[in-house]
């Protein structure tokens, strides 16, 4: 009798997991379809993902990324494109940068990031709603971060954004790009290596972390195609 009860519990557990997986797949398909529409559809997709807690797993940041940000910020101005709910900057030593701007397409994520930063007393941080491919930064930025965001763009837009970002860095500035899968996002890594010089490369299993610098003033010009 006891064994029968245990087997029934296990069966129900497997069924719940299966249903959970099906719901997740259905949500992801709906989000992907909405993003394909662009404009308001894409905005809704990202807002709904953050509203439902889909990205809560990102609360714990890679120690390698955190250490790299602290090393490369150099006490200067930092910009994060695709900042989500601001989990990365929360983990970074605030003494390592002068100012921080986080940009994300999701108003839900930006609102959460601003609230969390205020609660943590991060007075040098501000957050903006915007599409990363349309972002225009100030010149002489010390560090630009695109953690798990660059591959969301189509290849041509990736290339334009890479060149624009690299053009706006200080002479010793750096651009950090991360992808969670070197296999799935191989073309993104190819674009990074083509348009920037790899200063550091870190592998965490399939995950890749790149720190890039510009080639030179002649090779990189702002707004190039």
LOLO-302593 format. One record per residue: residue in one letter; x, y, z of N, C-alpha, C, CB in turn. Coordinates in steps of 0.001 Angstrom, whole numbers. Glycine has a CB too. Layout:
N
{"A",{X,Y,Z},{X,Y,Z},{X,Y,Z},{X,Y,Z}}
...
This chain:
225
{"X",{828,-1202,0},{0,0,0},{868,1261,0},{-939,1,1216}}
{"X",{1889,1228,850},{2790,2382,931},{3501,2608,-396},{3821,2186,2053}}
{"X",{3936,1524,-1027},{4625,1631,-2312},{3698,2204,-3368},{5155,263,-2759}}
{"X",{2417,1825,-3325},{1438,2328,-4282},{1253,3836,-4129},{96,1607,-4101}}
{"X",{1193,4294,-2860},{1050,5724,-2606},{2249,6494,-3143},{883,5988,-1108}}
{"X",{3458,5967,-2888},{4680,6611,-3368},{4685,6693,-4884},{5918,5854,-2878}}
{"X",{4298,5610,-5537},{4263,5598,-6998},{3261,6618,-7537},{3912,4197,-7509}}
{"X",{2112,6751,-6851},{1105,7721,-7273},{1626,9158,-7129},{-183,7540,-6452}}
{"X",{2309,9414,-6025},{2895,10737,-5809},{3918,11053,-6884},{3543,10823,-4425}}
{"X",{4763,10083,-7187},{5776,10283,-8228},{5132,10541,-9594},{6704,9060,-8308}}
{"X",{4046,9818,-9864},{3351,9989,-11139},{2767,11392,-11249},{2239,8937,-11294}}
{"X",{2134,11875,-10166},{1591,13222,-10153},{2699,14275,-10273},{784,13448,-8879}}
{"X",{3828,14023,-9648},{4954,14953,-9737},{5450,15060,-11174},{6099,14506,-8812}}
{"X",{5574,13909,-11836},{6019,13929,-13236},{5013,14653,-14122},{6236,12499,-13752}}
{"X",{3719,14469,-13824},{2687,15125,-14614},{2750,16640,-14440},{1302,14602,-14222}}
{"X",{2958,17086,-13197},{3053,18526,-12941},{4257,19131,-13645},{3136,18799,-11440}}
{"X",{5395,18410,-13604},{6599,18892,-14288},{6347,18991,-15782},{7798,17964,-14009}}
{"X",{5693,17964,-16335},{5400,17957,-17770},{4493,19121,-18142},{4749,16629,-18180}}
{"X",{3449,19345,-17317},{2548,20471,-17587},{3291,21794,-17495},{1366,20464,-16607}}
{"X",{4191,21892,-16488},{4974,23107,-16347},{5843,23355,-17557},{5827,23039,-15110}}
{"X",{6448,22293,-18082},{7285,22427,-19269},{6462,22855,-20480},{8003,21114,-19562}}
{"X",{5262,22266,-20609},{4392,22616,-21734},{3993,24086,-21649},{3132,21715,-21754}}
{"X",{3638,24541,-20454},{3255,25946,-20272},{4407,26878,-20615},{2795,26195,-18833}}
{"X",{5614,26484,-20194},{6789,27302,-20491},{7026,27394,-21983},{8023,26738,-19803}}
{"X",{6916,26254,-22668},{7107,26236,-24128},{6058,27097,-24815},{7043,24791,-24671}}
{"X",{4812,26991,-24354},{3743,27792,-24960},{3978,29282,-24749},{2383,27392,-24382}}
{"X",{4424,29632,-23541},{4724,31040,-23271},{5847,31540,-24164},{5099,31236,-21800}}
{"X",{6894,30725,-24293},{8040,31146,-25100},{7646,31336,-26554},{9172,30126,-24996}}
{"X",{6795,30453,-27073},{6327,30590,-28451},{5506,31866,-28614},{5494,29364,-28864}}
{"X",{4670,32173,-27618},{3864,33386,-27673},{4747,34618,-27625},{2857,33414,-26526}}
{"X",{5758,34596,-26739},{6672,35738,-26648},{7438,35935,-27944},{7649,35550,-25489}}
{"X",{7896,34816,-28509},{8673,34897,-29755},{7816,35450,-30889},{9230,33509,-30140}}
{"X",{6562,34990,-30959},{5660,35486,-31997},{5396,36970,-31852},{4351,34731,-31961}}
{"X",{5219,37424,-30617},{4977,38850,-30376},{6200,39679,-30751},{4605,39093,-28903}}
{"X",{7398,39177,-30422},{8622,39919,-30778},{8776,40039,-32289},{9862,39231,-30183}}
{"X",{8349,38994,-33004},{8477,39010,-34464},{7634,40119,-35087},{8068,37655,-35047}}
{"X",{6583,40540,-34391},{5729,41618,-34894},{6410,42973,-34773},{4402,41637,-34143}}
{"X",{7382,43064,-33854},{8083,44318,-33642},{7222,45326,-32910},{8535,44891,-34959}}
{"X",{7776,46496,-32664},{7027,47586,-32051},{6374,47214,-30736},{5987,48067,-32992}}
{"X",{5047,47447,-30661},{4296,47188,-29437},{4316,45706,-29069},{2856,47666,-29592}}
{"X",{4351,44837,-30075},{4394,43402,-29813},{5654,43000,-29083},{4287,42630,-31103}}
{"X",{6779,43516,-29541},{8054,43215,-28887},{8084,43795,-27478},{9229,43767,-29713}}
{"X",{7552,45001,-27338},{7506,45629,-26017},{6692,44776,-25044},{6906,47047,-26115}}
{"X",{5523,44322,-25506},{4681,43468,-24658},{5406,42179,-24294},{3356,43143,-25366}}
{"X",{6085,41582,-25270},{6784,40313,-25039},{7790,40425,-23904},{7491,39859,-26311}}
{"X",{8652,41440,-23967},{9680,41593,-22935},{9058,41963,-21593},{10704,42657,-23350}}
{"X",{8050,42813,-21615},{7391,43178,-20359},{6765,41955,-19692},{6317,44248,-20608}}
{"X",{6124,41107,-20498},{5467,39931,-19933},{6485,38934,-19376},{4598,39254,-20992}}
{"X",{7640,38825,-20033},{8674,37915,-19535},{9159,38345,-18147},{9860,37860,-20520}}
{"X",{9383,39639,-17982},{9837,40119,-16677},{8702,40097,-15653},{10405,41537,-16800}}
{"X",{7492,40373,-16105},{6343,40389,-15193},{6082,39005,-14609},{5091,40895,-15918}}
{"X",{6314,37964,-15409},{6052,36592,-14959},{7252,35955,-14272},{5636,35738,-16131}}
{"X",{8354,36693,-14150},{9524,36172,-13446},{10367,35203,-14247},{9092,35509,-12209}}
{"X",{10225,35246,-15581},{10959,34301,-16427},{12474,34445,-16282},{10565,34496,-17883}}
{"X",{12935,35667,-16009},{14369,35927,-15935},{14906,35975,-14506},{14679,37220,-16623}}
{"X",{14144,35451,-13559},{14595,35473,-12164},{15888,34685,-11947},{13509,34917,-11267}}
{"X",{16157,33742,-12837},{17380,32942,-12703},{18634,33791,-12862},{17390,31817,-13731}}
{"X",{18490,35006,-13414},{19649,35881,-13632},{20054,36654,-12380},{19351,36857,-14748}}
{"X",{19336,36440,-11286},{19686,37143,-10050},{21127,36867,-9633},{18735,36739,-8926}}
{"X",{21582,35637,-9812},{22957,35271,-9465},{23844,35484,-10680},{23043,33795,-8971}}
{"X",{24774,36420,-10589},{25625,36745,-11731},{26921,35963,-11683},{25919,38240,-11773}}
{"X",{27514,35791,-12837},{28800,35100,-12922},{29880,35912,-12214},{29191,34852,-14397}}
{"X",{30602,35302,-11276},{31710,36009,-10613},{32742,36526,-11616},{32394,35085,-9602}}
{"X",{32911,35803,-12727},{33865,36245,-13746},{33422,37554,-14391},{34035,35165,-14817}}
{"X",{32121,37679,-14667},{31607,38913,-15271},{31713,40062,-14283},{30143,38734,-15727}}
{"X",{31315,39813,-13033},{31384,40860,-12008},{32819,41355,-11841},{30841,40337,-10659}}
{"X",{33774,40429,-11749},{35183,40803,-11583},{35689,41582,-12796},{36049,39549,-11363}}
{"X",{35257,41171,-13992},{35695,41838,-15213},{35151,43270,-15273},{35243,41041,-16451}}
{"X",{33903,43455,-14893},{33316,44800,-14868},{34082,45688,-13900},{31824,44741,-14472}}
{"X",{34370,45186,-12717},{35086,45978,-11713},{36494,46333,-12187},{35159,45214,-10386}}
{"X",{37147,45429,-12915},{38499,45686,-13409},{38512,46688,-14554},{39143,44393,-13858}}
{"X",{37521,46570,-15459},{37542,47370,-16680},{36806,48704,-16570},{36952,46581,-17794}}
{"X",{35988,48869,-15550},{35263,50138,-15392},{36233,51294,-15173},{34269,50052,-14214}}
{"X",{37317,51031,-14457},{38371,52026,-14292},{37925,53314,-13631},{38951,52343,-15604}}
{"X",{36901,53258,-12799},{36429,54473,-12145},{35715,55434,-13072},{37569,55170,-11513}}
{"X",{35331,54947,-14256},{34707,55832,-15243},{33226,55582,-15423},{35389,55684,-16561}}
{"X",{32727,55925,-16616},{31301,55834,-16929},{30992,54482,-17574},{30870,56992,-17866}}
{"X",{29968,53817,-17055},{29590,52475,-17501},{28180,52502,-18062},{29692,51456,-16341}}
{"X",{27968,51796,-19177},{26646,51658,-19781},{26367,50173,-19963},{26555,52424,-21147}}
{"X",{25174,49741,-19584},{24761,48356,-19817},{23544,48349,-20730},{24448,47627,-18476}}
{"X",{23681,47715,-21885},{22601,47619,-22859},{21917,46262,-22700},{23136,47810,-24314}}
{"X",{20654,46308,-22300},{19947,45081,-21960},{20166,44768,-20492},{20415,43905,-22846}}
{"X",{19921,45757,-19646},{20255,45648,-18225},{19261,44821,-17428},{20349,47012,-17623}}
{"X",{18079,44550,-18016},{17077,43800,-17279},{16706,44500,-15980},{17577,42396,-16991}}
{"X",{16660,43740,-14902},{16254,44285,-13605},{17423,44785,-12763},{15502,43242,-12834}}
{"X",{18573,44976,-13408},{19700,45596,-12724},{20454,44688,-11772},{19227,46764,-11981}}
{"X",{20354,43381,-11973},{21021,42451,-11063},{22548,42549,-11138},{20585,41030,-11371}}
{"X",{23080,42839,-12337},{24535,42887,-12481},{25134,44038,-11679},{24919,43021,-13955}}
{"X",{24599,45235,-11856},{25210,46389,-11190},{25061,46296,-9678},{24585,47691,-11697}}
{"X",{24058,45580,-9205},{23916,45356,-7764},{25093,44565,-7214},{22606,44621,-7462}}
{"X",{25630,43667,-8052},{26716,42790,-7601},{28092,43444,-7725},{26697,41499,-8395}}
{"X",{28168,44572,-8432},{29448,45241,-8701},{29764,46248,-7594},{29415,45951,-10079}}
{"X",{31024,46332,-7232},{31476,47308,-6234},{31248,48718,-6785},{32990,47086,-5871}}
{"X",{30458,49521,-6094},{30117,50864,-6585},{31317,51800,-6631},{29043,51474,-5714}}
{"X",{32392,51457,-5954},{33598,52287,-6006},{34365,52109,-7306},{34503,51964,-4837}}
{"X",{33983,51114,-8101},{34726,50823,-9330},{34287,51684,-10509},{34570,49367,-9691}}
{"X",{33203,52454,-10375},{32721,53282,-11484},{32254,54647,-10982},{31575,52571,-12227}}
{"X",{32247,55613,-11913},{31796,56968,-11588},{30297,57110,-11798},{32543,58000,-12436}}
{"X",{29802,56530,-12890},{28368,56578,-13178},{27979,55321,-13937},{27995,57855,-13992}}
{"X",{26711,54995,-13856},{26190,53806,-14548},{24836,54149,-15140},{26078,52580,-13579}}
{"X",{24634,53746,-16411},{23343,53884,-17071},{22928,52511,-17581},{23404,54927,-18236}}
{"X",{21745,52051,-17188},{21208,50790,-17678},{20074,51048,-18643},{20734,49913,-16521}}
{"X",{20108,50386,-19795},{19085,50577,-20826},{18420,49234,-21111},{19702,51181,-22131}}
{"X",{17090,49221,-21155},{16372,47992,-21497},{15062,48347,-22177},{16113,47127,-20237}}
{"X",{14622,47476,-23079},{13390,47720,-23822},{12159,47533,-22946},{13311,46798,-25028}}
{"X",{12303,46805,-21842},{11164,46512,-20978},{10991,47564,-19889},{11325,45141,-20349}}
{"X",{9847,48254,-19929},{9548,49230,-18880},{9370,48549,-17530},{8290,50026,-19235}}
{"X",{8866,47309,-17544},{8706,46547,-16300},{10063,46286,-15664},{7973,45212,-16565}}
{"X",{11040,45874,-16481},{12380,45605,-15970},{13046,46873,-15460},{13239,44966,-17050}}
{"X",{12907,47973,-16206},{13534,49245,-15820},{12950,49754,-14512},{13351,50302,-16926}}
{"X",{11632,49644,-14364},{10998,50075,-13125},{11514,49252,-11938},{9466,49953,-13237}}
{"X",{11636,47953,-12142},{12155,47081,-11085},{13606,47420,-10770},{12035,45603,-11496}}
{"X",{14412,47659,-11819},{15829,47981,-11620},{15997,49276,-10831},{16545,48095,-12970}}
{"X",{15224,50298,-11190},{15313,51585,-10491},{14904,51440,-9026},{14428,52637,-11184}}
{"X",{13869,50661,-8796},{13413,50452,-7416},{14459,49706,-6595},{12089,49677,-7403}}
{"X",{15043,48672,-7182},{16055,47881,-6481},{17304,48713,-6202},{16424,46635,-7300}}
{"X",{17704,49540,-7180},{18889,50380,-6994},{18652,51389,-5875},{19253,51110,-8306}}
{"X",{17439,51947,-5832},{17113,52893,-4768},{17158,52240,-3401},{15745,53496,-5003}}
{"X",{16632,51035,-3315},{16637,50309,-2047},{18055,49955,-1608},{15796,49042,-2163}}
{"X",{18937,49729,-2591},{20325,49367,-2285},{21212,50592,-2075},{20898,48512,-3404}}
{"X",{20647,51800,-2288},{21423,53020,-2104},{22427,53284,-3207},{22132,52964,-809}}
{"X",{22148,52791,-4406},{23064,52994,-5536},{22745,54332,-6206},{22956,51818,-6567}}
{"X",{23303,55389,-5676},{22949,56747,-6111},{23593,57127,-7446},{23359,57752,-5049}}
{"X",{24593,56382,-7882},{25272,56714,-9140},{24659,55999,-10341},{26745,56364,-9040}}
{"X",{23523,55353,-10142},{22888,54570,-11197},{21589,55201,-11666},{22628,53158,-10717}}
{"X",{21335,55101,-12959},{20024,55454,-13488},{19670,54472,-14606},{20003,56930,-14008}}
{"X",{18385,54351,-14873},{17890,53362,-15832},{16938,54017,-16817},{17190,52197,-15107}}
{"X",{17016,53565,-18080},{16201,54147,-19140},{15536,53050,-19955},{17051,55048,-20048}}
{"X",{14327,53346,-20422},{13645,52445,-21350},{14079,52796,-22765},{12091,52540,-21200}}
{"X",{14528,51803,-23521},{14945,52058,-24888},{15415,50795,-25571},{16036,53095,-24918}}
{"X",{15400,50813,-26880},{15898,49673,-27669},{17407,49817,-27805},{15209,49602,-29086}}
{"X",{18116,48750,-27524},{19575,48847,-27473},{20171,49218,-28825},{20169,47535,-26994}}
{"X",{19524,48792,-29922},{20081,49104,-31238},{19915,50565,-31606},{19435,48244,-32290}}
{"X",{19073,51299,-30888},{18866,52720,-31156},{19602,53612,-30164},{17390,53039,-31127}}
{"X",{20327,53002,-29273},{20993,53778,-28228},{22154,54597,-28792},{21498,52851,-27121}}
{"X",{22270,55814,-28298},{23379,56691,-28669},{24091,57111,-27388},{22878,57944,-29479}}
{"X",{25315,56656,-27209},{26019,56967,-25966},{26884,58210,-26132},{26882,55777,-25524}}
{"X",{27283,58740,-24997},{28231,59837,-25007},{29604,59316,-25398},{28279,60535,-23636}}
{"X",{30437,60196,-25902},{31809,59804,-26227},{32586,59514,-24954},{32514,60903,-27045}}
{"X",{33655,58783,-25106},{34579,58503,-24001},{33938,57702,-22872},{35119,59796,-23448}}
{"X",{33134,56719,-23226},{32589,55799,-22238},{33681,54801,-21856},{31320,55067,-22785}}
{"X",{33802,54510,-20583},{34856,53596,-20122},{34524,52139,-20403},{35091,53780,-18636}}
{"X",{33255,51780,-20223},{32869,50367,-20353},{31420,50272,-20807},{33066,49608,-19011}}
{"X",{31196,49454,-21832},{29851,49127,-22297},{29653,47632,-22107},{29635,49546,-23796}}
{"X",{28506,47250,-21574},{28226,45842,-21287},{26994,45403,-22066},{28022,45612,-19763}}
{"X",{27101,44270,-22756},{25953,43631,-23393},{25944,42168,-22959},{26011,43766,-24963}}
{"X",{25337,41931,-21818},{25304,40573,-21273},{24005,39879,-21697},{25433,40597,-19720}}
{"X",{24148,38864,-22544},{23012,38090,-23044},{21973,38978,-23734},{22359,37325,-21900}}
{"X",{22439,39939,-24518},{21487,40823,-25200},{21818,41027,-26679},{21449,42167,-24504}}
{"X",{23089,41007,-27045},{23462,41308,-28428},{22839,40325,-29408},{24976,41295,-28580}}
{"X",{22774,39044,-29035},{22256,38036,-29961},{20748,38156,-30195},{22576,36654,-29437}}
{"X",{20078,39029,-29458},{18646,39263,-29699},{18419,40066,-30977},{18017,39997,-28506}}
{"X",{19478,40678,-31493},{19380,41473,-32717},{19730,40635,-33935},{20298,42696,-32640}}
{"X",{19196,41017,-35068},{19589,40385,-36326},{21035,40759,-36645},{18638,40813,-37487}}
{"X",{21748,39912,-37416},{23181,40119,-37661},{23579,41518,-38115},{23635,39159,-38675}}
{"X",{22804,42103,-39040},{23176,43430,-39534},{23111,44462,-38412},{22256,43852,-40696}}
{"X",{22074,44370,-37582},{21947,45306,-36476},{23007,45055,-35418},{20562,45212,-35859}}
{"X",{23393,43806,-35245},{24508,43496,-34346},{25766,44225,-34796},{24762,41973,-34293}}
{"X",{26063,44119,-36078},{27290,44726,-36609},{27286,46239,-36439},{27462,44372,-38086}}
{"X",{26152,46862,-36729},{26074,48320,-36603},{26230,48755,-35147},{24740,48836,-37167}}
{"X",{25593,48012,-34238},{25693,48375,-32828},{27104,48154,-32300},{24693,47572,-32001}}
{"X",{27744,47075,-32707},{29118,46821,-32277},{30036,47959,-32702},{29624,45493,-32850}}
{"X",{29937,48362,-33945},{30821,49411,-34440},{30540,50745,-33761},{30676,49555,-35947}}
{"X",{29261,51025,-33515},{28903,52263,-32835},{29445,52280,-31411},{27385,52445,-32824}}
{"X",{29267,51172,-30706},{29743,51096,-29317},{31256,51217,-29245},{29297,49781,-28667}}
{"X",{31946,50497,-30090},{33409,50533,-30072},{33934,51922,-30426},{33977,49494,-31044}}
{"X",{33188,52632,-31258},{33610,53976,-31655},{33465,54986,-30528},{32813,54436,-32851}}
{"X",{32594,54699,-29564},{32331,55664,-28503},{33121,55399,-27231},{30874,55672,-28183}}
{"X",{33952,54382,-27241},{34761,54068,-26066},{35952,55015,-25934},{35250,52625,-26133}}
{"X",{36399,55192,-24707},{37668,55870,-24471},{38780,55059,-25129},{37936,56054,-22941}}
{"X",{39958,55636,-25354},{41054,54885,-25965},{41374,53579,-25237},{42288,55743,-26011}}
{"X",{41208,53578,-23911},{41464,52351,-23153},{40159,51693,-22703},{42346,52654,-21935}}
{"X",{39037,52093,-23319},{37737,51543,-22943},{37532,50143,-23488},{36628,52445,-23431}}
{"X",{36545,49459,-22931},{36274,48083,-23324},{34778,47842,-23474},{36863,47112,-22306}}
{"X",{34460,46830,-24264},{33089,46371,-24468},{33022,44908,-24033},{32636,46546,-25970}}
{"X",{32136,44595,-23095},{31946,43214,-22644},{30697,42650,-23308},{31831,43135,-21087}}
{"X",{30847,41488,-23936},{29726,40787,-24560},{29707,39359,-24025},{29837,40804,-26129}}
{"X",{28540,38876,-23609},{28437,37484,-23171},{27331,36784,-23953},{28162,37401,-21644}}
{"X",{27546,35495,-24208},{26512,34624,-24797},{26490,33340,-23981},{26791,34325,-26335}}
{"X",{25297,32788,-23756},{25206,31600,-22916},{25557,30320,-23652},{23828,31484,-22350}}
{"X",{25620,30387,-24985},{25957,29198,-25765},{26809,29573,-26970},{24683,28472,-26219}}
{"X",{28048,29100,-26966},{28935,29364,-28098},{28436,28694,-29361},{30344,28893,-27790}}
{"X",{27694,27601,-29213},{27170,26872,-30366},{25982,27605,-30979},{26762,25449,-29960}}
{"X",{25013,27952,-30141},{23797,28599,-30646},{24070,30000,-31157},{22739,28651,-29562}}
{"X",{25034,30678,-30563},{25279,32087,-30906},{26663,32284,-31542},{25152,32967,-29649}}
{"X",{27033,31326,-32338},{28335,31380,-33008},{28463,32622,-33890},{28548,30120,-33851}}
{"X",{27392,32973,-34614},{27472,34126,-35522},{27674,35428,-34749},{26200,34220,-36381}}
{"X",{27106,35513,-33548},{27309,36705,-32725},{28770,36824,-32317},{26408,36665,-31476}}
{"X",{29374,35704,-31937},{30793,35716,-31567},{31666,36064,-32767},{31210,34353,-30989}}
{"X",{31281,35581,-33945},{32025,35911,-35172},{31990,37416,-35408},{31437,35156,-36400}}
{"X",{30821,38026,-35244},{30702,39481,-35418},{31562,40227,-34403},{29233,39921,-35284}}
{"X",{31552,39763,-33162},{32367,40413,-32121},{33845,40382,-32494},{32153,39725,-30753}}
{"X",{34306,39240,-32936},{35732,39091,-33271},{36095,39836,-34550},{36090,37610,-33420}}
{"X",{35123,40030,-35409},{35389,40749,-36656},{35514,42248,-36424},{34285,40474,-37670}}
{"X",{34634,42796,-35594},{34579,44242,-35433},{35348,44769,-34230},{33169,44667,-35328}}
{"X",{35723,43900,-33323},{36524,44314,-32183},{37744,43433,-32022},{35695,44290,-30916}}
{"X",{38679,43895,-31226},{39866,43101,-30896},{39606,42440,-29544},{41180,43994,-30862}}
{"X",{39728,41120,-29499},{39469,40401,-28251},{40617,40635,-27280},{39279,38885,-28514}}
{"X",{40309,41316,-26202},{41295,41612,-25171},{41355,40482,-24137},{40965,42948,-24485}}
{"X",{40176,39939,-23803},{40088,38790,-22898},{38955,37885,-23348},{39873,39248,-21429}}
{"X",{39129,36585,-23117},{38109,35614,-23481},{38018,34570,-22373},{38428,34949,-24855}}
{"X",{36826,34423,-21813},{36606,33491,-20713},{35508,32510,-21106},{36232,34246,-19405}}
{"X",{35750,31220,-20858},{34763,30197,-21151},{34269,29573,-19851},{35350,29121,-22086}}
{"X",{32961,29514,-19713},{32317,28824,-18599},{31439,27736,-19213},{31472,29820,-17689}}
{"X",{32051,26589,-19480},{31376,25543,-20239},{30999,26115,-21609},{30107,25013,-19475}}
{"X",{29707,26131,-21965},{29286,26664,-23260},{29237,28189,-23272},{27925,26109,-23630}}
{"X",{29206,28788,-22117},{29100,30236,-22046},{30422,30898,-22384},{28638,30666,-20666}}
{"X",{30349,32034,-23110},{31555,32758,-23505},{31428,34221,-23074},{31790,32652,-25045}}
{"X",{32500,34731,-22502},{32574,36130,-22083},{33730,36780,-22838},{32764,36258,-20522}}
{"X",{33436,37820,-23595},{34470,38522,-24363},{34622,39945,-23863},{34134,38520,-25865}}
{"X",{35853,40401,-23766},{36146,41812,-23532},{36818,42321,-24807},{37068,42029,-22244}}
{"X",{36206,43304,-25450},{36676,43806,-26746},{37175,45235,-26635},{35562,43725,-27787}}
{"X",{38118,45567,-27495},{38547,46947,-27667},{38478,47287,-29145},{39983,47171,-27106}}
{"X",{38489,48582,-29472},{38403,49011,-30859},{39718,48737,-31578},{38045,50502,-30943}}
{"X",{39634,48557,-32891},{40840,48358,-33697},{41691,49622,-33694},{40472,47963,-35144}}
{"X",{41167,50687,-34275},{41820,51976,-34305},{40832,52994,-34830},{43103,51941,-35167}}
{"X",{41186,54254,-34829},{40257,55314,-35224},{39839,55204,-36684},{40883,56668,-34976}}
{"X",{40738,54730,-37547},{40401,54638,-38965},{39482,53457,-39238},{41668,54518,-39806}}
{"X",{39646,52365,-38498},{38874,51171,-38762},{37474,51218,-38205},{39573,50002,-38218}}
{"X",{37276,52031,-37150},{35967,52085,-36499},{35437,53506,-36532},{36050,51573,-35045}}
{"X",{34312,53705,-37161},{33703,55036,-37200},{32262,54928,-36767},{33802,55663,-38611}}
{"X",{31808,55894,-36028},{30461,55857,-35466},{29407,55871,-36570},{30246,57039,-34515}}
{"X",{28423,54962,-36461},{27315,54938,-37396},{27586,54183,-38661},{26932,56296,-37734}}
{"X",{28711,53441,-38746},{29011,52690,-39956},{28018,51542,-40138},{30449,52151,-39910}}
{"X",{27852,51093,-41359},{26925,49989,-41651},{27633,48657,-41441},{26379,50090,-43106}}
